[in-house]
């Protein structure tokens, strides 16, 4: 909802692999700090630092775990033509940013991705992204890169930041492999 702050604990629950790497229970307790202080969180790694950036920001960043998505457009023109249409994720994930005329949001399908959806994983011969990897890719990759780092979607730097976020989670389980680059 516009003007309301969303729960950061929910986002962390879905990034549990990164939490475990950063100390698990300590991290969860820190997120619940009644003062809202997230500065020390950054020492737990790149993804923790990016999450701290999003939490500390005054704007609202959406994260939905759902099989469908419907972007929230910021202009009446776009709102009119979109008609509130919903799109299927088919096991994948997606995100939109203010660069695309929408509120910054990420949608993650809780169902497993396939290589038909995760073409980067198929190309690299590694398993398709799981829930934590998809969440890191979209929220700590695309949304963070556009909204906090100011990297325009589609640029090499933006794509690199996105793959880096996903690979941070993949690194917690060596059997998951690493992605080499983002699709065009």
C-alpha positions as CSV (number, residue, x, y, z in Angstrom):
1,X,0.0,0.0,0.0
2,X,1.4,3.4,-0.8
3,X,2.9,5.2,2.1
4,X,3.1,2.2,4.3
5,X,6.3,0.4,5.2
6,X,6.4,-3.3,4.4
7,X,7.8,-6.0,6.7
8,X,11.5,-6.6,6.1
9,X,11.4,-9.8,8.1
10,X,9.3,-11.4,5.3
11,X,11.9,-10.7,2.7
12,X,14.6,-12.1,4.9
13,X,12.6,-15.3,5.5
14,X,12.8,-15.9,1.7
15,X,16.5,-15.2,1.6
16,X,17.2,-17.7,4.3
17,X,20.3,-19.0,2.7
18,X,21.9,-15.6,2.9
19,X,20.7,-15.3,6.5
20,X,22.4,-18.6,7.5
21,X,25.6,-17.4,6.0
22,X,25.4,-14.2,8.0
23,X,24.6,-15.8,11.4
24,X,20.9,-16.7,11.1
25,X,19.4,-15.9,14.5
26,X,21.7,-12.9,15.1
27,X,20.6,-11.4,11.8
28,X,16.9,-12.0,12.5
29,X,17.2,-10.3,15.9
30,X,19.0,-7.4,14.3
31,X,16.2,-7.0,11.7
32,X,13.7,-6.8,14.6
33,X,15.7,-3.9,16.2
34,X,12.9,-1.5,17.4
35,X,15.1,1.4,16.4
36,X,15.1,0.3,12.8
37,X,18.9,0.5,12.7
38,X,20.3,-1.5,9.8
39,X,23.8,-0.1,9.5
40,X,25.7,-3.0,11.1
41,X,23.8,-5.4,8.9
42,X,26.1,-4.5,6.0
43,X,29.0,-6.4,7.4
44,X,27.3,-9.8,6.6
45,X,28.0,-9.6,2.9
46,X,26.9,-8.1,-0.4
47,X,23.3,-9.2,-0.2
48,X,22.9,-8.2,3.4
49,X,24.3,-4.8,2.5
50,X,21.9,-4.4,-0.4
51,X,19.0,-5.4,1.8
52,X,20.1,-2.9,4.4
53,X,20.1,-0.2,1.7
54,X,16.5,-1.1,0.7
55,X,15.3,-1.2,4.4
56,X,17.0,2.1,5.2
57,X,15.5,3.8,2.1
58,X,12.3,5.9,2.7
59,X,10.6,4.4,-0.4
60,X,8.5,1.3,-0.4
61,X,9.9,-1.7,-2.4
62,X,7.4,-4.5,-3.1
63,X,8.1,-8.2,-2.8
64,X,5.3,-10.7,-3.7
65,X,5.5,-14.4,-3.5
66,X,2.8,-15.4,-6.1
67,X,2.2,-17.3,-9.3
68,X,1.1,-14.1,-11.1
69,X,2.2,-10.5,-11.3
70,X,0.5,-7.2,-12.1
71,X,2.8,-4.1,-12.2
72,X,1.7,-0.9,-10.4
73,X,2.0,1.8,-13.0
74,X,2.7,5.3,-11.8
75,X,1.1,7.3,-14.7
76,X,-2.6,7.4,-15.5
77,X,-1.8,6.7,-19.2
78,X,-0.1,3.4,-18.3
79,X,-2.7,2.5,-15.7
80,X,-5.4,3.0,-18.3
81,X,-3.8,0.8,-21.0
82,X,-2.6,-1.9,-18.6
83,X,-6.1,-2.4,-17.2
84,X,-4.7,-4.1,-14.2
85,X,-3.8,-7.2,-16.3
86,X,-2.2,-10.2,-14.5
87,X,0.5,-12.2,-16.0
88,X,1.7,-15.8,-15.2
89,X,5.2,-16.3,-13.8
90,X,5.3,-20.0,-14.8
91,X,7.8,-20.9,-12.1
92,X,10.0,-17.9,-12.8
93,X,10.2,-14.3,-11.4
94,X,10.2,-10.8,-12.6
95,X,10.6,-7.2,-11.3
96,X,9.7,-3.7,-12.4
97,X,11.4,-0.4,-11.4
98,X,10.7,3.3,-11.6
99,X,12.8,3.3,-14.8
100,X,9.9,1.4,-16.3
101,X,7.2,3.7,-15.0
102,X,6.1,1.5,-12.2
103,X,6.5,1.2,-8.5
104,X,9.6,-0.8,-7.7
105,X,8.4,-4.4,-7.1
106,X,9.6,-8.0,-7.4
107,X,7.4,-11.1,-7.9
108,X,8.6,-14.5,-7.2
109,X,6.8,-17.7,-8.1
110,X,7.1,-20.2,-5.2
111,X,7.0,-23.1,-7.7
112,X,10.3,-24.4,-9.0
113,X,11.7,-22.8,-12.1
114,X,12.6,-24.9,-15.1
115,X,15.3,-24.4,-17.7
116,X,12.6,-23.2,-20.1
117,X,12.1,-20.3,-17.8
118,X,15.6,-19.9,-16.4
119,X,17.5,-19.8,-19.7
120,X,20.7,-18.5,-18.0
121,X,20.9,-21.6,-15.8
122,X,20.2,-23.8,-18.9
123,X,23.0,-22.1,-20.8
124,X,25.4,-22.6,-17.9
125,X,24.4,-26.2,-17.3
126,X,23.4,-25.6,-13.7
127,X,20.1,-26.1,-11.8
128,X,17.3,-23.5,-12.4
129,X,17.0,-20.9,-9.7
130,X,15.2,-21.8,-6.5
131,X,13.1,-19.5,-4.3
132,X,16.0,-17.8,-2.5
133,X,18.0,-17.4,-5.7
134,X,15.0,-15.9,-7.6
135,X,14.4,-13.5,-4.8
136,X,18.0,-12.4,-4.6
137,X,18.1,-12.0,-8.4
138,X,14.9,-9.8,-8.6
139,X,14.9,-7.8,-5.3
140,X,18.6,-7.5,-4.4
141,X,19.6,-7.5,-8.1
142,X,17.2,-5.7,-10.4
143,X,15.3,-3.6,-7.8
144,X,18.4,-2.6,-5.8
145,X,20.5,-1.9,-8.9
146,X,17.9,0.4,-10.4
147,X,16.5,2.1,-7.3
148,X,19.6,2.4,-5.0
149,X,22.6,2.2,-7.3
150,X,20.8,4.1,-10.1
151,X,21.8,1.6,-12.8
152,X,19.5,1.7,-15.8
153,X,17.9,-1.7,-16.5
154,X,19.5,-3.5,-19.5
155,X,23.0,-2.0,-19.0
156,X,26.0,-4.3,-18.4
157,X,26.4,-2.9,-14.9
158,X,22.8,-3.6,-14.0
159,X,22.9,-7.1,-15.3
160,X,26.2,-7.8,-13.5
161,X,24.7,-6.6,-10.2
162,X,21.8,-8.9,-10.7
163,X,23.8,-12.0,-11.4
164,X,26.1,-11.1,-8.4
165,X,23.1,-11.1,-6.1
166,X,21.9,-14.5,-7.3
167,X,25.3,-16.0,-7.2
168,X,25.8,-14.9,-3.5
169,X,22.9,-17.2,-2.6
170,X,24.1,-20.0,-5.0
171,X,27.5,-19.8,-3.3
172,X,25.9,-21.2,-0.1
173,X,25.4,-24.5,-1.8
174,X,28.3,-25.5,-4.2
175,X,26.0,-28.0,-6.0
176,X,23.9,-25.0,-7.3
177,X,26.7,-23.7,-9.6
178,X,27.3,-20.1,-10.6
179,X,25.7,-18.1,-13.4
180,X,28.2,-16.5,-15.8
181,X,26.1,-13.7,-17.3
182,X,22.5,-12.3,-17.6
183,X,20.5,-13.0,-20.7
184,X,19.9,-10.1,-23.1
